[in-house]
Amino acid sequence: MSIIKDPHLFNEQSLFIDLEDVLSRRLYLKIEGFNFAGSIKLKPAVEMVERAEREGLVGPGSVLVESSSGNLGVALSMIAASKGYCFVCVIDPRCNPATRQLMESLGAQVDLVTEPDPVDGLLGARLNHVRDLCESDERYVWLNQYSNPGNWGAHYRWTAPEIAAQFPELEVLFVGAGTTGTLMGCARYFREHRPDVRIVAVDAVGSVTFGGPPATRLIPGLGMSVRPPHLDESLLDDVVLVEELDTVRTCHRLAGRGFLLGGSTGTVVHGAMTWLADHPRDVTAVAISPDLGRPYMDTIYQPDWVLDHFGAEALAGVDSTAAPGRRSAPVSGPRYPAAAPVTGSVPVSSPRSPAQ
């Protein structure tokens, strides 16, 4: 029996799904959605807030502020409510309506930015709004998930060791790339403790993280419109890019077997299946599922939304993981153009991040 007093103290850390019967290929999926925040973002949220508290950067009267596509915003909303802080989350239209409602139900103020920055897109517009807030009032404290080492540090401390403990024979780990906090935390851990494990990053087509051209993306969670400051490609072995159409079809394929999982999970699973199809040797492989599917009922699991954005093809049968042109690409060093770094400070006038 578990008894807790604070919501962030509960997190199911050792649940894995064997997907072989669903996908006809051996792949284990680490489920990160069973906590009160509903996603893997609980870990970096706790790490960043507690680091800021230890360093005296937040306290009574502080207003936490963060840019988020959804899951980190929910986690910070929950923690702020538990600890008595105010919290402002800056989102854009890709945030799921259910996720926004959940943040507001937890007492957060949600600021919606609708006009993209001319250079850095919607993410750049969100960051500009965060900076404006911090410059307007010294009570605002930007945790800055994009450059805060607590983001990747949480996964180095928790996520990677959890996987290593359950799979001592692990050979390949698939991790989605958003801010790259999860990716870099896991990559650093395995490079230090299990360098034989191959780290494969999975990203969305339209993201510029690995040098691809920017394009409109509809599903929140993975992908960036600027280069993530956390990213160190030298720690990675391969990269797989996934079309959002394949994300949707994979989510529906998993749901058809009773596993209702989030959009990032569909991307990572499709990417893993693509990579495994190109490497037919039987390996012990694990993929990370960041969240569950209920926040996506108005989007990925809403037939009209899917038809409007992806057409009937998205709902026709299961995903095709062997589609031409969707193969893994080895990482041979930085391949992205220079982009404006996502930097900030706490508060903005200070030259340091909350965890430095």
N, C-alpha and C positions, 0 to 999 in steps of 0.2 A: 504493500500500500504506500502511495506517495501522498504526502500532505505538504502543501506549499502556501506561502503567504503573498508571494509576488508572482505575477503571470509569467515573467521571463525565466523563472526557475524550472519550468517544465519544458522538456524538449525530448522527443523520442529520437534517439541517436543511432539505433542499431537495427532498423527495419530495412530489409532489402527484398526486392521482388526478383524471382527467377523468371525471366521472360522467354525462356526457350520454347515453351508450349505456345506462346503468342506469336513469336517472330520466327520460329524454326531455326534459331541460331542462339548459341549460348551467350547470354548477356545478363548481368545482374544490375539492378537499378536501385540505387540508394535513395530512399524516400526521406525528404527533408521537410515535408509539409505538416507533420503532426506536432504542432505547438500552438500556443494561443495567438501567435502572429501569423501562422499559416504558411511559413516559408523559411528557406535557408537564411534569409536576411535577418532573422532574429540574432544570429551569432555575431555578425559585424555590428549590428545596432547596439547590442550589449557591450561589446568590446570598445566601441568608439565613445559611448556615453560614459562608461566607467573610467576610461582613461582620462577623459576630459574632467571628470569629477576629481580624480586623484591629483590632477595637475592644477586644480583650482580654476579651471576655465569656465565652469558652469556652477551655479549655485542658486540660492533663492532669488527669484526675480528674473532668472535667465529665460530667454525664449529660444529654444532650439529651432533651427531652420535647415532644411535640406531639399535638394532637388532629387526627385525620384520618379521612376516610371510606375511605381505602385508598391511593390513588396517591402522595400526598405521603409517607405512612408508608413505603411501599416505597423511595422515593427517599432518604429520610433514613436508613433502615436500611442501604442500600447505602453511602452516604457515611460513616456512622458506622463501619461495618465497615472501610472503606478507610482512614479516618483514625485508628482506634483509640479512638473514643468509645463509651460505652454509650448506648443509645437506648431510650426507653420511648414506645410509641405507644398513645394512648387511642382506642379505637374503639367503635362501637355495633353492634347486630345487622345493620345494613344492609351492613356490610363483607363483601365476597365471601369465602367460606371459602378459596379459593385465594390470595387476596391476604393474608389473615392468615397462612396457612402460609408464604408467601414471605417475609414480614417475619420470622417466627420462624426460618426457615432461614438468614437473614442475620444472626442473632444478636440481634435486637431482643426486648425484653420487650413483650408485647401485653396491655394491660389492657382488658377488655371491660366497658362500662357498659350495663346493661340497663334501668334504671329512669329514665324521662324526668324532667327537671325540670318542676315543675308549670306554669311559665310559658314557659320557653324550650326545652322538649322535650329530645330526646336530645342535641342539640348543647350545650344548656345544661348537661346532666348531664356531658358529656365535659369541658367547660371547668371545671366545678366540681372534677372529679377532678384535672385538671391543676394547678389552683391549690392544692389540698390537698397534692399531691406536692411542689410547690415550697416551700410553707410548712413542710413536714416536714423538708427537707434542703437546705442551701444549695448543694449540688453540682448540683441540678437547674436546668437552663436552658431556659426556654420560649422557643422562637423566635417563636411566635405569628404564624402565617401570616395571621390575620384582620386584624391591624393593622400588620404589619411591611412597610415600604415596599419591602423587597427582593422581596416577592411580585409586585407589579405592575411593579417596576423591572426584573425579569428579562425580562419580555415587551416592555417599552419598549426594552430593550437588544438583545434577540435576536429574538423571534418576529415582531414587527411589521416590523423592517427586512428580515427574510428574505422576508416576503410582498411587501413593496414592491419589493424587488430583482427578484423573479420576475415580478411583474405591474405594470409601470409604468402600465398602462391600467386598473387596478383601480377599480371603481365602488362595490361593496358588499362589506362584510366581515361575516360571521356568526360570533359568538363566544358560547359557552355561559357562563352566569353561575352560579358556585358562590361561592367567596370573593370573586369578581370581580377577582382578581389579573390573570388573562389578559385579561379584558375591559377593565379600566382601563389596563393597560399599552399595549395595542394602541390604545385610543381616544385616549389622550394622545399617542402617537406620531403617529397620522394627523391629529389635530387640529393639531399643530404643523407637520408636514411635508407632508401631503396633505389639507387640510381639505375637499376635494371628495368624498372617500370617505365613503360612508354607513356608519355603524356600527350594526349590528342585534344586540341582545342576545337570546339564546334561553334561556329558563328553563323549569323544570318546574312544571306545575300542582301546587299544594300548597305551593309556596315562598312565603315572605312578602317576598322581596327587593323586588318591585315593587308591593307593596301588596295582593296577593291574600290570601285567607283561608288559614290554615294547614290542611294536610291530610296524612294519612299518605303518605309516599313510600317506595318499596321499592328504587329503583335509586340507588346512590351516585354521587356526582360533581357533580351540579348541584343547585341549590336550597339555601335556607337557612331555618332556623326563627327567626332573628333578622336584623335588617338588617345587611348587611356594611359594616363601617366604611370599606372602600376605595371604596364606590360613590359616584359622582358622576354623576347622571342627566343633567346638563347636557351631558355629553360624548357622549350617545347620540342616535340619530335615531329608532329604533323598538325595540319589544320584542315578542317572540312567545312565548306560553306554549304548552307542549306536554304533552298527556296522556301518562302512562307507557304506556298501551296503544299509542299511536302510536310511542313510542320502540321498544317491542319489535317491532312490525310492520316498522318501518323497518330495524332491525338484521337481521331475517330476510330482508328484501328485498335488502339489500346482500350478506348471506352467500350468498344464492341465486345471486349473480353472482361469488362467490369472494372477496369482501372481508369478512373476519371482523373486525368492529370493535366497540368498546366501547359501553356504554350511553349515555354522554354524546354520543358521535358520532351515535347514532340520534336523540337529541333534537335536536341541532344541525342535522342534515340534514333532518329533518322540518320543523323551524322554518324553515329556509332555503327549502324547497320551498313551504311555505305562503305565505311572504312573496313569493316570486317569482310564485306564482300570482295574487297580488293586484296585482302590478306587471308586467304582461305585456310591457313593453318589454324587448328583449334587452339584458342588461347583462353585464359581466364581474364575476362574483361568486366569492368564495372563502369557504369555511367551514373551521373548525379542528377536526380530529379529535384529541381528547386522548390516546386510548389504543387498544390493539388488543383483540380479543375473547376471548382465551384465559382471562383471569381470570373471565369471565362464563359459563363452561361449566356451572357448577352452578346458574345462575339464568336469565338471558335465553335461553341456548341449551339449556336443559334442559326438554324438553316438559312433564314433570309439574309443574315449578315454574311454568311459564307458565300451564298449565291451571288450577292451584290458585288463582293470584292474578289472572288476567285472563280466564279462560274460553277456549272454543274460538275465539272471534272473533279472538284475538291470533294464532292460527296459520292463519287462513283467508285465504289470498291475500296480496297485497301491501298496504302501507299506503295509506290514502286521504288524501293531502295536501290535498284540497279539502273536507274535512269541515266542515259548518256550525259556526260558533261557535269556530273555531280560527284566527282571522285575526290579523294583526299589529295592535298598538295603538301609535299614536304616543306618544312620550314628551313630556310637556308640563311636566315639573317633578316634584318629589318627590310621590309618591302613596301613600306607605306610612305606617302609624301609627307613633308613637314606639315604640321597642323598646330593650331594654337593650343598650348597646354591648358588643361583644366586645373587651374590652381586657385587657391583661395586661402584665407586665413581666419583665425578665430580670435577676436573679431576681425573684420576685413582689414582694419588699419594695422594689425599686428603682422610681423613677417613670418610667423610660424604657424604650423597646423596644430590641432589640439593634442596630437599624440607624439609630437616631436620633442 
